[in-house]
Each structure stands twice: as C-alpha cells, then as structure tokens.
Amino acid sequence: MAKKPFRSLHTSPGFTAFVLDQLAGLGDVTTRSMFGGVGLYRGDLFFAIVARDVLYLKVDDETRGSFERIGSRPFRPYPDRPGSMQYYDVPLAVLEDADDLLRRARGAVAAAQRGGEKKSTRRRR
C-alpha cells in the first residue's frame, strides 16, 4: 500500500496575526510553530491551534456542546486517519466577533487547565 503524502498544517502569517489581534483581550498569548501550523498558549496552557487558516479552540465536556450547537467540527490533522483531537473549529462569524471569540477562548483556556495541557518541558535547542 502506497503511503499518502503528508498534508501540511501550514497557515498564513496574516491569518495568525488576525487571530492574535482578535484575542488581544485575553492577555499575553504566545505562539509556537508546529508542523506548519501554530500552537497558541496562555501562560503555559496550550489552548488553541491555527492550522490551514482555521482557528481551533480546546474543548472538554463542559464546552464541547456550545461548539457543536454552532456547527463546529473537531480538528482532524490527518483526515484519512481515524480519531480527532479535542479542538473544534471556530466559525468565521465567531472569529469576526471579538467578544464571542474571547468568551470561547476563555473557555478553551479553562478546558486546557482542567485537562492539564501544559507546554512541553523539553529544552529548546
């Protein structure tokens, strides 16, 4: 069986800058490159992914329903593989509404905190 080519998570710098601007009210959000995409952190909590010019926020049992009700879908970095991650896409209408986005981003930070998703402690080279 032939191996399928890797599908990059590349996102444009302009989209990432827009997302960070919309999240300015959240406080100090930092980024970390990951496979062409970008991980977003609030302190040491990994709460969002920007991949293929889509923002995905961390969800858990307390927040998942609000994303499902607006039609959000889980992040699947490799559509040809089963399973998904606990990050849901943010619709354009929410992304453009800074107040709604901030409310959901705060929920994502709280979900990351409840789940204990912290930044890797590996040393950077």
C-alpha positions as CSV (number, residue, x, y, z in Angstrom):
1,M,0.0,0.0,0.0
2,A,1.4,3.4,-1.0
3,K,1.9,5.8,1.8
4,K,-0.1,9.0,1.4
5,P,1.8,12.3,1.4
6,F,1.9,14.4,4.5
7,R,-0.7,17.2,4.5
8,S,0.9,20.3,5.9
9,L,-0.8,22.3,8.6
10,H,0.7,25.5,7.1
11,T,-1.2,28.7,7.9
12,S,-0.5,32.1,6.6
13,P,1.2,34.7,8.8
14,G,-1.6,37.2,8.1
15,F,-4.3,34.9,9.4
16,T,-2.3,34.1,12.5
17,A,-1.8,37.9,13.1
18,F,-5.6,38.5,12.7
19,V,-6.3,35.7,15.2
20,L,-3.8,37.2,17.7
21,D,-5.3,40.6,17.2
22,Q,-8.8,39.3,17.9
23,L,-7.5,37.6,21.0
24,A,-5.7,40.7,22.4
25,G,-8.3,41.0,25.2
26,L,-7.2,37.6,26.5
27,G,-3.9,38.9,27.6
28,D,-0.5,37.5,26.9
29,V,-0.9,34.9,24.2
30,T,2.2,33.3,22.8
31,T,2.7,31.1,19.7
32,R,4.8,28.1,18.9
33,S,5.3,26.6,15.5
34,M,4.1,23.1,14.9
35,F,4.2,21.2,11.6
36,G,3.5,24.4,9.6
37,G,0.6,25.4,12.0
38,V,0.8,27.4,15.1
39,G,0.0,26.5,18.7
40,L,-1.4,29.2,20.9
41,Y,-0.6,29.4,24.6
42,R,-1.9,31.5,27.5
43,G,0.9,31.2,30.1
44,D,1.9,27.6,29.9
45,L,-1.6,26.3,28.8
46,F,-2.0,25.1,25.2
47,F,-5.5,26.3,24.3
48,A,-5.7,26.7,20.5
49,I,-4.3,25.6,17.2
50,V,-4.1,27.6,14.0
51,A,-3.9,25.2,11.0
52,R,-4.7,25.7,7.3
53,D,-6.0,29.2,8.2
54,V,-8.6,27.9,10.6
55,L,-8.6,28.5,14.4
56,Y,-9.4,25.5,16.6
57,L,-10.1,26.0,20.3
58,K,-9.6,23.4,23.1
59,V,-12.9,21.8,24.3
60,D,-13.9,19.4,27.0
61,D,-17.1,18.0,28.3
62,E,-18.1,21.4,29.7
63,T,-17.5,23.4,26.5
64,R,-18.0,20.9,23.6
65,G,-21.7,21.3,23.4
66,S,-21.6,25.0,22.7
67,F,-19.3,24.3,19.8
68,E,-21.4,21.5,18.4
69,R,-24.5,23.7,18.6
70,I,-23.0,26.2,16.2
71,G,-21.8,23.5,13.8
72,S,-18.2,23.4,14.7
73,R,-16.2,20.2,13.9
74,P,-13.3,18.6,15.6
75,F,-9.7,19.1,14.4
76,R,-8.5,16.2,12.4
77,P,-5.0,16.9,11.3
78,Y,-5.0,13.8,9.1
79,P,-8.5,13.2,7.6
80,D,-7.6,9.8,6.3
81,R,-6.8,8.5,9.9
82,P,-9.5,7.7,12.5
83,G,-9.9,9.9,15.6
84,S,-9.8,13.6,16.2
85,M,-8.4,15.9,18.8
86,Q,-10.2,17.9,21.5
87,Y,-10.0,21.1,19.5
88,Y,-13.0,22.4,17.5
89,D,-13.0,24.9,14.6
90,V,-14.2,28.4,15.1
91,P,-16.7,29.6,12.5
92,L,-16.0,32.8,10.7
93,A,-18.9,34.6,12.3
94,V,-17.4,33.9,15.8
95,L,-13.9,34.7,14.6
96,E,-15.0,38.1,13.5
97,D,-16.9,38.8,16.7
98,A,-14.1,39.6,19.2
99,D,-16.5,39.4,22.2
100,D,-17.8,36.0,21.3
101,L,-14.4,34.8,20.4
102,L,-12.9,36.0,23.7
103,R,-15.7,34.3,25.7
104,R,-15.0,31.0,23.8
105,A,-11.2,31.4,24.1
106,R,-11.5,31.9,27.9
107,G,-13.5,28.6,27.9
108,A,-10.7,27.0,25.9
109,V,-8.1,28.2,28.4
110,A,-10.2,26.8,31.3
111,A,-10.6,23.5,29.4
112,A,-6.9,23.3,28.9
113,Q,-6.4,24.0,32.6
114,R,-8.9,21.3,33.6
115,G,-7.2,18.9,31.3
116,G,-3.7,19.7,32.4
117,E,-2.5,20.6,28.9
118,K,0.8,22.3,29.6
119,K,3.6,23.4,27.3
120,S,6.2,20.8,26.7
121,T,9.0,21.0,29.3
122,R,11.6,19.9,26.7
123,R,14.5,22.2,26.3
124,R,14.6,24.1,23.1
125,R,17.8,23.8,21.1
